[in-house]
Amino acid sequence: MRTMIINPLCGHTCDENDGLWYIYPYWQQIYDYVKNKIGTQNTLYFEKEQAVKDVIWTAHDTFKPDVVIATGHGNYWVYTGYKLNTIYITDMREQGFKKEWAHDKTFLVLSCRTAKELGKYFINPFTLGAKYYLGWDEDYVILVVKGRRKGSHWYETPDLLFLKPIEEAFEKVGAGEWSAEQAYEYIRRKYEEHLNNPEIPDDCKKWIEWDLKHMKLLKREELKFKYVIKAYIPKRDGTFDEVVLAQGEDWYVYPYEYAYDITIPEKDEYVDEGDGKIKVIVELVNAKGRGEAEVKVKFKREKVPPEKEYEVKVTIELPKEGQVLKYGKTYLCEFKVEIKEKS
């Protein structure tokens, strides 16, 4: 597997006045953990001025990451990187973002509001078809001591309460050890532990509860369909024989192309050559929806070369004409065969 990590540091500013400054060391730790687990050749890390659209999109095309772990400022429909450079947005396919760059991939995004619309755009099987999008559908809030980050205890740097569980969960996914579902459950459990900890002040708990409420794990809807392939074959009496050639169930996955073997039957009642059609009917199994298509075809009986005819002459040698054969006895039967092709 391959993992890409995006850590812009600079949003509105590049210092302690911007929330990304506090997140930055946690994402560095994620990178260190992942590269040690799956190797530098399978880990791509973009920070600061590298965390921009052109670089990230090129990496999607060439590196083809299976997991993307990103932080940055966002809104309902957009995720941004270095100095608010737009990286992902809900019309990016029209801008050249290829569907296969996201299809069946996992996106873990610590960014305000993006799970509301952008995340849904990612997992929609008709737009990008990502497998998972873990993010937040409203503002993500952390409490900090200005100018301090990632200390040894939350008394010193309360950002630990918010960001450490995310770091620990995201790095496990990036290393291929956990699924996005496991990461989501881990963060949820840690936040709930904080809420039940009497030592943590209420003004901290208020925002921990807020962030927990707005954390969303979006999963691509798995659509299943049943199909029937039919042939309508012309008969000598002017009607058509409706024949089921193949049928079954399958999952709807990119690139949405399916192939099934069909064998055209042969019957004496069919015309030697005539017009007919092949029809495919598809109906969703776990959702509402139905579609069908047909194509006009010609049916033709394959001409079989005429069989050669032979004269076969048989002459009995033994027993002789009029010979007496007794019940219960065994006799040798000899005969002669002569075969020649008819002219």
N, C-alpha and C positions, 0 to 999 in steps of 0.2 A: 504494500500500500504506500501511498504518497501523501504527504501533508504539507499544506502551505499555511504560513502564519503571517498575519498582517498586523504591524505594530507602529502606527504612524507617529506617536508622541505628540506631534503638533496638531492642534485643532484650530481654535480661535487664537491661541497663543502657544508658545513653546515652553512655558514655564509653569510654576506652581499655581497660576491662576486658571489653568485649564485642567479639567478632570483627567484627560489622557496622560498627563504628567504622572499622576498617581497610579494609573493602570500599567504604565510602561514596564516597570520591573517585573510585574507578574507575568507579562507576555514574554519577557526575556527568559524567565524560568520555564515557561511552557516550551519554548524553543529548545532550551538546553535538555530538558527531559526527553522530548520527542526525538531529537537527533541522536541521543545516546541509546535510545531504544531501537530505532529503525534505521539509523545511519544517516550521515549527512547527504548521501546520494539520493535519499528518499524524503528529504526535508528541505523545504524552501522557506527562507525567512526574509521578509521585507520590512524594513523600519525606516522611519523618518521620510526623507525625500523619495525613497524607493516605493513608498506606499501610495502609488498613484495609479490611475486607470490604465494607462498604456502599458505599464510594467505588469500589472496584475492580469490584464487580459491576455497579454503575450504568454504569461506563465500558464494560464488556463489552456492555451493552445498547444504549448510545447511540453510543459512539465506534466500536465494533466493530473492535478491533485485529486485524490479521493475525498480528502477532508480539508476544509478551509476553516481556520480559526482566526477570527478578525475582531478588532476593536476599533472604534472611531465614532465620531458624531454621526447622528442619523435623524431621519424623520420618518413618517409613516411610509413613504414611498422611495426613500433614498438612503444609501449608506455612503459615507465619505471617509477619505483617508487623510493623507498629509495636507495640512492647511485647507481642509474642507474640500479637497479635490473629489469630485463625484466618481465613485467606482462602480457601484451597483445602483440601478434605478429601474422602475417598473416598465419602462419602454426600451430596455437595452437590447432586446432582440432586433428591434428596428434600427438600432445603432450598430449592429454587427456582432453582438454577443451570441455565440453559437449555442444551440440547445444542448449539444453533447458535452459542453464544458460544465454543465450543472447536472445533467441527467444522472440519477442514481447516486449523487454525491451527498455528503453531509456538510452542512454549514452551521458553525457555532459562532454567533455574532453578538458581542457585547456592545450594543449601540442603542441609543434611545429610539423607541417607537417602531423600529423596523419590522417587528413581527406582525404588525397590524396589517400592512399591505404588501410590503416588499417580500416578506417571508412567504406569504400566500402565493405571490407571483413565482417564487422559487419552486415551491412544491407542486404547483398546479401541473398535472400531467400534460396539459395542452399548451403550456408556455415553456417551462424549463424541466419540470419533472424531477427536481431534487428529491432525494429520499427523506432527508430531515432538514429542518431549520429550527435551531434553538436560539431564541432571542427574547426580547422584551417588547411588549406592544404599547407601552407608555414610557415616560422618562425613567431612566435608570438612575437612582440616587445613591450616592455614597457620602458618608460623613468622614471628614478628614481633619487633621491638624495641619494647617497651612504650612507648606515647606517641608513636611515630614511625610515619608511614605515607606510602607512595608517594613515597619520596625519589628522588634522581637515580641511585642505584646500589644493587644488591642488597646490597653490603657494609653500607650504612647501613640499608636497610629490606628485609629478605629477603622481605617480602610481594610485592615486584615479581616474584620468580621464579614465584610461584604465580598471582598475579592479573592481571599484565599480559597474558599470552597470552589469558586469558579475556576481558578487556576488548577486546582487538584483534579477537578472533573474533566476539564477541557484537555489537559495533557494526556489523560488516560485514553480519551477518544483519539487524539492525534497519534498516539503510539499503537493504536489498534487493539488496546486491551479492553476497552469498554465500548458499548454502543451509545448513541445519543440518548436513548431512553435511560440507560444506567447513569449517565452524567446528570440528566435532569433530576432523577430521583435522589442522587447524592447531594446536589445543591439544595433541593427541597428539604431533605432530612437535616442538613447542617443548619440551614436557616431556621428551621423549626426548633432545633436545639438551642439556638441563640435566643429565640423568643421565650423559651422556657427557662432560660438562665437568669436567676434573680440578680446576678452581679451586673448584668448589662442594663444601663439606664434606659428609661422609657423613650427618650428622644431618639436613641439609636434604634430601639425596637420598632418604633413607628415606621422608619424607612426600610428596615429589614422586611417588615410585613408588607409594605408597599411593593418592594422589589419582588418578593415571593409571589404576590398576587398577580403581578404583570409578567412574570416569566412564562413563556409559552414554548412548548415543544410541538412544532407543526410537522406532520407526517403526510407524505404523499398518499392520496387516496388510491387504493388498489382496485382497479376496475376489472371485473371478470365478465366474460361474455360467452354465450353459446352460439355456435354457428351451424348452419346447414348448407351444403352445396348440392344443388339439384340440376338435373339435366331434363330438358323437354325434347324428346326424340320423336320425329315424325313417323307415323305408322302408315301402312298401306291403305287403311280405311279412311285416311284423312284426319284422324285425331292424333293426339300427342301422348306419349307415355311419360309420365312424371316419375323420375327415378332419383332417389337419394343416393348420391355418390360418396358423400362423407359428412360426418357430423361429430360434434364433441364440444368441449369447453376449453377456454384458454384465458390467459391473463393479458390485459392490454398494456403493452410496454413499448417504449421507443425502440426501433423506428417505425413501429406500427405496420410492418409488413409480415405477412404470414403465408405459408405455403403448405399445401396438403396434397398428397397423391390421390388422384381420381382415376378410376378405370371405367371406360365406357362399355356397357354390356352389349351383347349382340344377340338379337332374336330374329327369327324368321319373319315376324310380323312387321319389322322395321323396313322402311323403304331403302332401296340400294343407295340412294343419294337424295338428300333433302335438307331444307333449312330448319334449324331449331335454335335452342338457346341454353346457356348455362346461367344459373342464378345462385347468388349467395345471399343468405339472410343472417343477420347478426342481431342478437338481442342481449342486452345487459342482464346479468344474473343478480348482482348485488346493488343495482341502481335502476332507475327508469331510463329506458332508451332502446330504440330499435332502428335498424337501417337495413337496406337491401340494395343490390345492384345486379344487373344482368348484362350479358353480352350475347349478341347474335353469332351463331356459328353454323357450319355446315357439317352434317353427319354423312359419312360415306362408308359403304361396306367395302372392306378390303377384298380385292379380287384374288382368289386362290387359284393357282395354276391347276388345270385339270389333271386328275390322277391318271397315270398310265393304267391300261387294262391288259391283263394277261390271260392266256388260255391255260388252264390247269387240267392235265389228264392224269387220272389215277387208275392203276391196274392192280387188282388183287392177285397175289401169287399163291398164298396159302391163307386159309384153307382152300381146297379145290372146290370147284363147282360140284355140288351134290354130296360133298363129304359129310359124314355123320359126326356130330360133335356131342359128346356125352356130358350130362350134367355133373358138375363137381370136378371136372378134369381141366387141365391147363393146356393150352395150345399156343403155338407161335403164330402170330399174324404178320405176314409179310406183304408189303405193297410197294409199288413203283410209282414215282411221281415224275411227270414231264411238264415243264413250264416254258412257254414261249410268248413273247410280246405280240399282241394283236396289231396287225398292220392297219 
